[in-house]
């Protein structure tokens, strides 16, 4: 049984902890919880441009915005496009980042710091500026990409006018933009693997392939899972790439959910509908993350 002195000390520590945490909790409530609840209420109304001038014109429509979206073919087209971006871009980013991390962390690599900086530079580059340059590179007539292809006898490709090529162009930009950040995370994961494991395996006669398959990849699973989650979350929210490069075209083949939400909210001023898209996007991201977590737990149970 604790003494009164101990109980009093514990109570004083609890009060002190609440005092120390209260500024952060108040900030979270003001800048996260309150806007979140406001956006949720907004998604249940028909708030539009007229509502900004006169709140009396705003009507409560309940789940009307959600049912309208679920019945809208353009919404499902945007969902499909977003899933394509995530399914194509996620694995490509992970593979490129892992391959680059192995090369950068290799003992044969020179100027490691320089190459890490070069690979990470796209992450800190302004995305809109990078997308504008990328669009110029892919210009069907004057772009250097088609000029290089023409020099080797390959016909020019309409990168931004063909739905399939436009999707590939946006995925390529997203991978280039993201893989440097993932590479740094993989490098940290590689450096956390004990060198003694590699030395012991080499004494047993293991080659590079066995070292990679039996040591590197298994011990990188937690890092790979983390990279997969943050990459998929970022790709589900892809916006600047299709907005700058294709404006969602051609034929709405590159309209993502984030771009559709922007159009509804800031182009057509249907803010209630845009808020509903935001929450549906949140549910989609939550479902994708839950599926990834379930797959990881299933594999862990099989290995146990």
N, C-alpha and C positions, 0 to 999 in steps of 0.2 A: 504494500500500500504506500503510495507516495505521500510525502510529508506536505503540510500546508505551504512550506517554503518552496518546495519543488513545484507544486501546483500553481502557486502565485507567479513563480518565475516563468513557467510555461505559458501562462495567460499573458504575461507582459511581453514575451517573445512573439506570441500570436498577434497581439495588438500592434507591435512594432512592424511585424511582417506586413500586416494589412496597410499600415501607413505608408510603408515603402512601396507597396504594390499599387496603391490607389491611383497615383498619377498615370501609370501605364494602363490600368483598367479603365479609368475615365477616358483616356485617349482612344482606347480600343472601342469603347462604347460610342463615343462621339463620331469617330471617323470610320468605323466598320459596322457595328451593329445597327446604329440608327440609319445610315444610308441603305443598308441591306433590307431592313424592314420597310423603309420608304419605297425602295425599288419593288419589293414584293407587293405592296399595296398599289403601286403605280401599274403593275402588270395586270391588276384586276379592274382597271378603269379604261376608258377610251380617251385618256389624256392626249391631246394633240395641240396644234398651233393655237387653236381658239382657246384652249384651256389655259395657255400661258397668259393670255390677255384677260380672261374672265374665268375664275375657278368654278363659277356657277354653271358653266356649260359642261363640266366634267361629269360623266355618268359612271356609276359602278356597274360593271358588266360581268363580274364574277370570273368564271373560267372561260368566258367567251373568247378572249384573245387566244387562249391555248387551244380550244377546239377549232377555231378558224385556222390556226397555224397547222394543226395536225391534218386538216383537210386540204391544205394548200400544196399543190404539186411543187411549187417553187421551194417551199421549205424542205421537202424531202430531197429535192435535187441538191440543195445546199448541204443537207446532212450527208448525202452520198459523196459529194465533193470533199467535204471535210474528212470523212473516213478514208477516202483515197489518199489525201495528203498525209494523214497519219500513218496509214498502212505502208505507203511507199517511203515516206520520209523517215519514219522511225528506225526501221532496220538499216537503211542506208547510212543514217547518221551514226548509229552504234558501230557498224562495221568500219566506217571510215575513221571514226574517233579511236577505236581500239587498234586498228592497224597503224594509225599515226602515233599513238601512244607507245606501242611496242617499238617502233622505229626511233622515236625520240629518246626513249629510255634505254635503248640498246647501248652497250659499251662501245660499239663500233661507230656510233653517231658522234660527230663533232659539232661544236657550237650549239649545244642543247638549248641554252638559254635563248639564243637568237631564234631558233626554229620554234620554240614554244611561243615566243612573242609574235612571230609571223603567223602562226596558226591561230593565236588568240585574237589577233587584230580585227578579224571580221566581227567578233562579238561586240567590241566596243565601237565599231563603226556605225554611224547613223544609218539605220535601216532604210529610211526613205531615200537617202542619197545613194546607198548601195543598190537599191532597186531601180533607181533611175539609170545608173551606169549599166546595170544588168540588162535593162530594156534596150539601151543603145547598142550593147554588144550583140543582142539577138535581133536587131532590125533586119527584116528580110532582104533589103536591098543594100544598105550601107553598113550593116553590122560586120565586125571583124570575124565573127564565128562563121558566117556563110562565105565570107571571102576565103577563109582558110579551107573550108570544105571544097569550094570551087577550085582552089589551087591543086587539090589532090583528085579532082575529077568527080566529086560528089555533088549532085544537084542541090541548089539552094533549098532550104527548109523554111516553111512559113511557121516559125516558132510561136508567134503570138496570134496567128489567124486560124490555126488548126487546133481543135479542142484537145486532142491527145498530146500534141507537142507543147501546147500552152500549159497543160497540167505538169508535164515533165519539167518545163522551164521553171515553174514556181517551186516544185519540189527540189530542183537542183539549187536554186537560190537559198531555200530554207536549210538544206543540208550544209551548204557552204557557210551560211550565217551561224549555224549552231554547233557544228562539229568541233570547233576549237574549244568551246567551253566544256564539252563532254570529254575531249582529249585530256584536258588538265585534270579532270576527275579520274580518268583511267590511269594517268601517270601516277597520281597519288595512290590509287589502289595497287598498282604494280610495285611501287616502292614500299608498300606495307607487307609484301610477301617476304618471308625470311629467306635470305640468301642460302642459308644452310640446307634448305629443302632442295634447291637446285644442285648444290654441291654433292649432297648424298645421292641424288638420283643419277648424277653423272658418274659417280663411282660405281653405280650398279649397271652402267653402260647405256643409260637412256640418252637418246638423241634429241634434237631440237623439237621434233614432232611430238614425242612422248612428253617432253617437258611442258610443252604448250597444252596438250590435251589432258594431262594428268595433274598438273600443278597450277599453271597460270589460269586457265579458264575456270576450273572449279573454285579456286580461291577468289576469283573476280566476280563470282555470281552476285554477291550483295551489291557490289559497285555497278554491275551491269543492270541489275533490277532498278537501282536508283536512277541511273541514266535513262533507262527505258521509260520510267514514270515521268520524269521531268521533260523528256523529249516529247512524249505523246501529249502531255498537257499543253506544251507550247504549240504543237502542231494543231491541236484542236482549236486553239485561239488564233490561228493564222489570219492576219488581216492586211498588213502593209504590203506584202508581196503581191497578192492579187489586186489590191486597190491601185497600186502604182503601175504595175506592169500591164494588166489586162482589163482593169475596171470590172472584173467579174466575167468577162467574155472569154472567148466567143461563145455565143448561144448559152450563156450562164454556166459554161462548163467549169469555170474556176471561181464561182461565187461560193465563198465559205459562209458558215453561220455567222461569224463575226462581221463579215462584210455585209451580209443581209441585215444584221442588227443595226449596223451603221446606216445603211440606206433607209431603213424604216424609221430610225430615230432622228437623223439629221438631214435626210434628203426629203422624206415625205412627212416628217414631223409627227409620225404616229408613235409617240413615246411609250404608250401603254403596250403596244404590240412589240416594240423593241425590247422593253423590259421582260416581256414573256419569253422572247427568244433567248435572252440572257440566262434566264432560269432553266430553260430547256437545254441550253448548252452546258450549264453547270451539271445537270443531271446526266448528260451524256459523258462528260469528263469523269464524273463520279462512278458511273457504270464501267467505263473503260479501266479506271484505276482499280476498281474492285475485282474485275476479271483478271487483271495482271497479278494482283495479290493472291487471288484464289489459285491461279496456275502455279505461282511460286510455292505456296503452301503444299499443293498437291505433289509437286516434284520433291519437296523436302520430305514429305511423308513416304514417298517411294524410295528415297535414298536411305531413310532411317532403318 
